[in-house]
Amino acid sequence: MGKKKEKHLKKLDKLKEVMHSMVDEEFTGHVKINFTQGGIGRIEKFEEILKEE
């Protein structure tokens, strides 16, 4: 496996970890993922500041 592919897989693993933690923390908002040539280029997380409880 090439270094580029390894780097992409590490980013995907990290993204999965972050998303699992967001579910555990009951995240309210949205995530924007930009891909560049098949790999993750940028990830943005937008969270609601005021949540009704």
DSSP file (Angstrom, degrees, kcal/mol; ACC not computed):
  #  RESIDUE AA STRUCTURE BP1 BP2  ACC     N-H-->O    O-->H-N    N-H-->O    O-->H-N    TCO  KAPPA ALPHA  PHI   PSI    X-CA   Y-CA   Z-CA
    1    1 A M              0   0    0      0, 0.0     2,-0.0     0, 0.0     0, 0.0   0.000 360.0 360.0 360.0 137.1    0.0    0.0    0.0
    2    2 A G     >  -     0   0    0      1,-0.1     4,-2.2     4,-0.0     5,-0.2  -0.280 360.0-115.2 -74.8 160.6    1.3    3.5   -0.9
    3    3 A K  H  > S+     0   0    0      1,-0.2     4,-2.3     2,-0.2     5,-0.2   0.870 115.6  54.7 -62.1 -37.7    2.1    6.2    1.6
    4    4 A K  H  > S+     0   0    0      1,-0.2     4,-2.0     2,-0.2    -1,-0.2   0.923 109.7  45.9 -63.5 -44.4   -0.7    8.4    0.1
    5    5 A K  H  > S+     0   0    0      1,-0.2     4,-2.4     2,-0.2    -1,-0.2   0.895 111.0  53.2 -65.9 -40.1   -3.3    5.7    0.6
    6    6 A E  H  X S+     0   0    0     -4,-2.2     4,-2.1     1,-0.2    -1,-0.2   0.906 108.5  50.2 -59.7 -42.6   -2.1    5.0    4.1
    7    7 A K  H  X S+     0   0    0     -4,-2.3     4,-2.0     1,-0.2    -1,-0.2   0.897 110.0  50.4 -63.0 -41.9   -2.4    8.7    4.9
    8    8 A H  H  X S+     0   0    0     -4,-2.0     4,-2.1     1,-0.2    -2,-0.2   0.903 110.3  49.7 -63.2 -42.0   -6.0    8.7    3.6
    9    9 A L  H  X S+     0   0    0     -4,-2.4     4,-2.4     1,-0.2    -1,-0.2   0.874 108.8  52.2 -67.0 -37.0   -6.9    5.6    5.7
   10   10 A K  H  X S+     0   0    0     -4,-2.1     4,-2.3     2,-0.2    -1,-0.2   0.904 109.5  49.8 -64.3 -40.5   -5.5    7.2    8.8
   11   11 A K  H  X S+     0   0    0     -4,-2.0     4,-2.5     2,-0.2    -2,-0.2   0.897 110.6  50.0 -64.4 -40.0   -7.6   10.3    8.2
   12   12 A L  H  X S+     0   0    0     -4,-2.1     4,-2.3     2,-0.2    -2,-0.2   0.904 110.1  50.1 -65.2 -40.7  -10.7    8.2    7.7
   13   13 A D  H  X S+     0   0    0     -4,-2.4     4,-2.1     2,-0.2    -2,-0.2   0.918 111.6  48.2 -62.2 -43.4  -10.0    6.3   11.0
   14   14 A K  H  X S+     0   0    0     -4,-2.3     4,-2.5     1,-0.2    -2,-0.2   0.904 110.0  52.5 -63.4 -41.8   -9.6    9.6   12.8
   15   15 A L  H  X S+     0   0    0     -4,-2.5     4,-2.6     1,-0.2    -2,-0.2   0.908 108.2  50.8 -60.6 -42.9  -12.9   10.9   11.3
   16   16 A K  H  X S+     0   0    0     -4,-2.3     4,-2.3     2,-0.2    -1,-0.2   0.917 110.1  50.0 -61.4 -43.3  -14.7    7.8   12.5
   17   17 A E  H  X S+     0   0    0     -4,-2.1     4,-2.1     1,-0.2    -2,-0.2   0.931 112.1  47.3 -59.7 -46.5  -13.3    8.3   16.0
   18   18 A V  H  X S+     0   0    0     -4,-2.5     4,-2.1     1,-0.2    -2,-0.2   0.901 111.5  50.5 -64.0 -41.6  -14.4   11.9   16.0
   19   19 A M  H  X S+     0   0    0     -4,-2.6     4,-2.0     1,-0.2    -1,-0.2   0.886 108.8  51.9 -66.6 -38.0  -17.9   11.1   14.7
   20   20 A H  H  X S+     0   0    0     -4,-2.3     4,-2.2     1,-0.2    -1,-0.2   0.916 110.5  48.4 -62.7 -42.0  -18.3    8.4   17.4
   21   21 A S  H  X S+     0   0    0     -4,-2.1     4,-2.0     1,-0.2    -2,-0.2   0.866 108.5  54.6 -67.0 -34.6  -17.4   10.9   20.1
   22   22 A M  H  <>S+     0   0    0     -4,-2.1     5,-2.8     2,-0.2    -1,-0.2   0.889 108.7  48.5 -64.7 -38.7  -19.9   13.4   18.6
   23   23 A V  H ><5S+     0   0    0     -4,-2.0     3,-1.5     3,-0.2    -2,-0.2   0.926 110.7  50.7 -65.5 -44.8  -22.7   10.9   18.8
   24   24 A D  H 3<5S+     0   0    0     -4,-2.2    -2,-0.2     1,-0.3    -1,-0.2   0.858 112.1  47.1 -60.9 -35.5  -21.7   10.1   22.4
   25   25 A E  T 3<5S-     0   0    0     -4,-2.0    -1,-0.3    -5,-0.1    -2,-0.2   0.346 114.4-118.8 -88.1   6.1  -21.8   13.8   23.3
   26   26 A E  T < 5 -     0   0    0     -3,-1.5    -3,-0.2     1,-0.1    -2,-0.1   0.926  37.5-155.4  54.4  51.4  -25.2   14.2   21.5
   27   27 A F      < -     0   0    0     -5,-2.8     2,-0.5    -6,-0.1    -1,-0.1  -0.260   9.0-160.0 -55.1 136.1  -23.7   16.7   18.9
   28   28 A T        +     0   0    0     20,-0.2    20,-2.6     2,-0.1     2,-0.3  -0.970  55.2  47.8-122.8 113.5  -26.3   19.0   17.4
   29   29 A G  E    S-A   47   0A   0     -2,-0.5     2,-0.3    18,-0.3    18,-0.2  -0.986  81.4 -74.8 158.3-151.9  -25.2   20.6   14.1
   30   30 A H  E     -A   46   0A   0     16,-2.4    16,-3.1    -2,-0.3     2,-0.4  -0.975  22.5-139.7-144.6 160.9  -23.7   19.5   10.8
   31   31 A V  E     -A   45   0A   0     -2,-0.3     2,-0.5    14,-0.2    14,-0.2  -0.966  10.7-157.9-122.0 134.1  -20.3   18.4    9.4
   32   32 A K  E     -A   44   0A   0     12,-3.0    12,-2.8    -2,-0.4     2,-0.5  -0.961   8.6-169.7-114.8 123.6  -19.0   19.4    6.0
   33   33 A I  E     -A   43   0A   0     -2,-0.5     2,-0.5    10,-0.2    10,-0.2  -0.960   3.6-162.5-117.8 121.3  -16.4   17.2    4.4
   34   34 A N  E     -A   42   0A   0      8,-3.0     7,-3.3    -2,-0.5     8,-1.6  -0.879   8.6-152.8-102.3 131.6  -14.5   18.4    1.3
   35   35 A F  E     -A   40   0A   0     -2,-0.5     2,-0.5     5,-0.3     5,-0.2  -0.836   6.2-164.2-105.2 142.2  -12.7   15.8   -0.8
   36   36 A T  E >  S-A   39   0A   0      3,-3.4     3,-2.0    -2,-0.4    -2,-0.0  -0.976  74.4 -25.0-126.3 115.6   -9.6   16.5   -2.9
   37   37 A Q  T 3  S-     0   0    0     -2,-0.5    -1,-0.1     1,-0.3     3,-0.1   0.875 128.8 -45.1  48.9  46.4   -8.6   13.9   -5.5
   38   38 A G  T 3  S+     0   0    0      1,-0.3    -1,-0.3   -30,-0.0     2,-0.3   0.348 123.5  92.3  86.7  -7.0  -10.3   11.1   -3.6
   39   39 A G  E <  S-A   36   0A   0     -3,-2.0    -3,-3.4   -28,-0.0     2,-0.4  -0.762  87.9 -87.6-117.7 165.4   -9.0   12.0   -0.2
   40   40 A I  E     +A   35   0A   0     -2,-0.3    -5,-0.3    -5,-0.2     3,-0.1  -0.578  42.8 173.2 -72.7 122.4  -10.2   14.1    2.6
   41   41 A G  E     -     0   0A   0     -7,-3.3     2,-0.3    -2,-0.4    -6,-0.2   0.840  62.5  -6.4 -96.1 -42.7   -9.2   17.7    2.0
   42   42 A R  E     -A   34   0A   0     -8,-1.6    -8,-3.0     2,-0.0     2,-0.4  -0.990  53.1-157.4-156.9 144.4  -10.9   19.6    4.8
   43   43 A I  E     -A   33   0A   0     -2,-0.3     2,-0.4   -10,-0.2   -10,-0.2  -0.996  11.3-172.8-128.2 129.6  -13.5   18.9    7.5
   44   44 A E  E     -A   32   0A   0    -12,-2.8   -12,-3.0    -2,-0.4     2,-0.5  -0.969   7.9-157.6-122.8 138.9  -15.6   21.6    9.1
   45   45 A K  E     -A   31   0A   0     -2,-0.4     2,-0.5   -14,-0.2   -14,-0.2  -0.970   4.7-168.1-117.9 124.7  -17.9   21.2   12.1
   46   46 A F  E     -A   30   0A   0    -16,-3.1   -16,-2.4    -2,-0.5     2,-0.4  -0.958  11.4-170.1-114.1 120.6  -20.8   23.6   12.7
   47   47 A E  E     -A   29   0A   0     -2,-0.5     2,-0.3   -18,-0.2   -18,-0.3  -0.885  26.5-115.8-117.6 142.4  -22.5   23.3   16.0
   48   48 A E        -     0   0    0    -20,-2.6   -20,-0.2    -2,-0.4     3,-0.1  -0.578  22.1-157.6 -71.3 129.5  -25.6   24.9   17.3
   49   49 A I  S    S+     0   0    0     -2,-0.3     2,-0.7     1,-0.2    -1,-0.2   0.932  78.4  42.0 -78.3 -47.1  -24.8   27.2   20.2
   50   50 A L  S    S-     0   0    0      2,-0.0     2,-0.4     0, 0.0    -1,-0.2  -0.900  70.6-174.9-107.2 116.0  -28.1   27.3   22.0
   51   51 A K        -     0   0    0     -2,-0.7     2,-0.4    -3,-0.1   -23,-0.0  -0.900  24.0-127.3-107.9 137.3  -29.9   24.0   22.3
   52   52 A E              0   0    0     -2,-0.4    -2,-0.0     1,-0.1     0, 0.0  -0.659 360.0 360.0 -79.5 136.1  -33.4   23.8   23.8
   53   53 A E              0   0    0     -2,-0.4    -1,-0.1     0, 0.0    -2,-0.0   0.383 360.0 360.0-121.7 360.0  -33.5   21.3   26.6
